[in-house]
């Protein structure tokens, strides 16, 4: 079932929407795609956190040496963390 929602945008949100419309063609399509993309991103993030918790429950906490290694790999790949 479809539903309708009203959202008030400030200037920053209007600019962001305009940028998305330039890529997606219409406001409606831009908002739908962005909403779905954000839900998928959050699900992936939660799945990773769940996987880490499960791994630590079985193997113990991740040690500092491994965390430093992971930071080095992320730095080499240009990932902000």
Residue pairs with C-beta under 8 A, 6 or more apart in sequence:
9 17
17 27
17 30
17 31
20 30
20 31
20 33
20 34
21 27
21 30
23 30
24 30
24 33
52 62
55 62
56 62
71 81
74 81
